[in-house]
Amino acid sequence: MKLPGPDHPIAITRNGKRVRVIFKGAVVADTSQALSLKEANYQVAFYIPRADANMALLTRTAHTTHCPYKGDASYFTIETGGQRAENAVWSYEQPFPAMAAIKEYLAFYPNRVDSIEES
């Protein structure tokens, strides 16, 4: 486990805007409770509460990854209207203590969904 610091900063903030995730015309998530996670030089990732996602469109997969700063991520595939986006969603269900704010939130790969709208 590594802690965020000057060499690898991670900031989690309340987004304050409406964030919607669209895939093949279906609203997969719609929230005003998103968190923005800015990690080092990576693009900002929006983390969305599960309560604000259409979990009926998501299927857990066997895929996992490990981040030395956040912990183990589990993944979900989006499926709607016969279309699939494999492992398009990730979640840290038991993140390391420094990242506890994102526990069980969902994040989406922008290139695996049609759009992530922020308004």
The 8 nearest C-alpha neighbors of each residue, nearest first, counted from 0:
[[1, 67, 68, 2, 95, 70, 69, 66],
 [2, 0, 68, 67, 3, 69, 66, 95],
 [1, 3, 68, 4, 0, 97, 67, 7],
 [4, 2, 8, 7, 9, 1, 68, 5],
 [3, 5, 8, 7, 6, 2, 9, 1],
 [4, 6, 8, 7, 3, 39, 9, 2],
 [5, 7, 4, 8, 3, 39, 9, 2],
 [8, 6, 4, 39, 3, 5, 9, 38],
 [9, 7, 4, 3, 39, 5, 38, 6],
 [8, 10, 38, 37, 3, 39, 7, 11],
 [9, 11, 37, 36, 12, 38, 8, 35],
 [12, 10, 36, 35, 34, 37, 9, 13],
 [13, 11, 35, 34, 14, 10, 36, 37],
 [14, 12, 34, 15, 35, 33, 11, 32],
 [13, 15, 34, 33, 35, 16, 12, 32],
 [14, 16, 13, 31, 32, 17, 33, 34],
 [17, 15, 14, 31, 118, 18, 117, 33],
 [16, 18, 31, 118, 30, 117, 19, 15],
 [17, 19, 117, 30, 116, 29, 16, 31],
 [20, 18, 29, 116, 28, 115, 21, 30],
 [19, 21, 115, 28, 27, 114, 26, 116],
 [22, 20, 26, 114, 25, 113, 27, 24],
 [21, 23, 113, 112, 25, 24, 26, 27],
 [24, 22, 25, 113, 21, 79, 82, 80],
 [23, 25, 22, 21, 26, 113, 79, 80],
 [26, 24, 22, 21, 23, 27, 79, 20],
 [25, 27, 21, 28, 20, 22, 24, 29],
 [26, 28, 53, 20, 21, 52, 25, 22],
 [29, 27, 52, 20, 19, 26, 51, 53],
 [30, 28, 19, 51, 18, 52, 20, 26],
 [31, 29, 32, 18, 17, 51, 33, 19],
 [30, 32, 17, 16, 33, 18, 15, 29],
 [33, 31, 30, 34, 15, 47, 14, 48],
 [34, 32, 47, 14, 46, 31, 45, 30],
 [33, 35, 13, 46, 14, 12, 45, 36],
 [36, 34, 45, 12, 14, 11, 44, 13],
 [35, 37, 11, 44, 43, 10, 38, 45],
 [38, 36, 43, 10, 9, 35, 11, 39],
 [37, 39, 9, 41, 8, 40, 36, 10],
 [38, 40, 8, 7, 41, 9, 37, 6],
 [41, 39, 38, 42, 37, 7, 8, 43],
 [42, 40, 38, 39, 43, 37, 44, 36],
 [41, 43, 44, 40, 37, 38, 39, 36],
 [44, 42, 37, 36, 35, 41, 45, 38],
 [45, 43, 36, 35, 42, 46, 37, 106],
 [44, 46, 35, 34, 106, 33, 36, 47],
 [47, 45, 106, 34, 105, 33, 104, 35],
 [46, 48, 33, 105, 104, 49, 106, 45],
 [49, 47, 104, 50, 51, 105, 33, 46],
 [48, 50, 52, 51, 104, 47, 105, 103],
 [49, 51, 48, 52, 53, 54, 47, 30],
 [50, 52, 49, 48, 30, 28, 29, 53],
 [53, 51, 28, 49, 54, 50, 27, 29],
 [52, 54, 27, 55, 56, 28, 51, 57],
 [53, 55, 57, 56, 52, 49, 27, 58],
 [56, 54, 53, 57, 58, 52, 78, 77],
 [57, 55, 54, 78, 77, 53, 79, 58],
 [58, 56, 77, 54, 76, 55, 75, 78],
 [57, 59, 75, 76, 60, 77, 56, 78],
 [58, 60, 75, 74, 76, 57, 61, 73],
 [61, 59, 75, 62, 74, 58, 76, 86],
 [60, 62, 63, 59, 74, 73, 75, 86],
 [61, 63, 60, 74, 73, 64, 86, 75],
 [64, 62, 73, 72, 74, 61, 71, 65],
 [65, 63, 72, 71, 66, 73, 62, 70],
 [64, 66, 71, 70, 72, 67, 63, 69],
 [65, 67, 70, 69, 68, 71, 64, 72],
 [66, 68, 0, 1, 70, 69, 65, 2],
 [69, 67, 1, 66, 2, 0, 70, 3],
 [70, 68, 66, 94, 95, 98, 67, 71],
 [69, 71, 94, 66, 95, 65, 67, 68],
 [72, 70, 65, 64, 91, 66, 73, 63],
 [73, 71, 91, 64, 90, 63, 65, 89],
 [72, 74, 63, 90, 89, 91, 62, 71],
 [75, 73, 89, 86, 88, 60, 62, 59],
 [74, 76, 59, 86, 88, 58, 60, 57],
 [75, 77, 85, 86, 58, 57, 84, 87],
 [78, 76, 57, 84, 56, 83, 75, 58],
 [79, 77, 83, 56, 82, 76, 57, 84],
 [80, 78, 82, 81, 56, 83, 77, 23],
 [79, 81, 82, 78, 23, 83, 25, 24],
 [80, 82, 79, 78, 83, 23, 77, 84],
 [83, 81, 79, 80, 78, 84, 23, 77],
 [84, 82, 78, 77, 85, 79, 81, 76],
 [83, 85, 77, 76, 87, 111, 86, 78],
 [86, 84, 76, 87, 83, 77, 75, 111],
 [87, 85, 76, 75, 74, 88, 84, 60],
 [86, 88, 85, 108, 111, 84, 76, 107],
 [89, 87, 107, 75, 74, 106, 86, 108],
 [90, 88, 74, 106, 73, 105, 72, 75],
 [89, 91, 105, 72, 73, 103, 104, 92],
 [92, 90, 72, 94, 93, 102, 103, 71],
 [91, 93, 103, 102, 90, 94, 72, 73],
 [92, 94, 91, 102, 95, 70, 71, 103],
 [95, 93, 70, 91, 69, 99, 98, 102],
 [94, 96, 69, 70, 98, 97, 99, 93],
 [97, 95, 99, 98, 94, 69, 93, 100],
 [98, 96, 95, 99, 2, 69, 94, 3],
 [99, 97, 96, 100, 95, 94, 69, 101],
 [98, 100, 96, 102, 101, 94, 97, 95],
 [99, 101, 98, 102, 11, 97, 104, 34],
 [102, 100, 104, 99, 98, 103, 91, 46],
 [101, 103, 92, 99, 104, 91, 100, 94],
 [104, 102, 92, 91, 90, 101, 105, 49],
 [103, 105, 48, 47, 101, 46, 102, 49],
 [106, 104, 90, 47, 46, 89, 48, 49],
 [105, 107, 46, 89, 88, 45, 47, 90],
 [108, 106, 88, 87, 109, 89, 105, 45],
 [107, 109, 111, 87, 110, 88, 112, 106],
 [110, 108, 111, 112, 107, 115, 114, 113],
 [109, 111, 108, 112, 113, 114, 87, 107],
 [112, 110, 108, 109, 87, 84, 113, 107],
 [113, 111, 22, 114, 109, 110, 21, 108],
 [114, 112, 22, 21, 23, 111, 115, 110],
 [115, 113, 21, 112, 20, 116, 109, 22],
 [114, 116, 20, 19, 21, 109, 117, 18],
 [117, 115, 19, 18, 114, 20, 118, 17],
 [116, 118, 18, 17, 16, 19, 115, 20],
 [117, 17, 16, 116, 18, 19, 15, 31]]
